[in-house]
Amino acid sequence: MYTILFDEAEERGEKLVITLMQKLYSLGRNEDVQKAVFDEKYRNKLYEEFELLEKNK
């Protein structure tokens, strides 16, 4: 399960999206960027691919 504090959610979410987009652009994965913007499930798959989510133990 993934958890974050409510007060930090917005800031963390923005940083998470920016980090993902930077990684994708640096790899030339422009189509993935476009799809991730509109598809939350796909975006979450990419977060896992790049190990950007912290798992709560």
FENMOWO-V847124 format. One line per field, one symbol per residue. phi: phi as a letter, one per 40 degrees, with the letter a starting at -180 (. if undefined). burial: b if it has 9 or more other C-alpha atoms within 8 Angstrom, else e. Layout:
phi=???
burial=???
This chain:
phi=.bbacdccdccccccccccccccccccgcccccccccbbcccdcccdcdcfcccccc
burial=eeeeeeeebeeeeeebeeebbeebbeeebeeebebbeeeeebbeebbbeeebeeeee
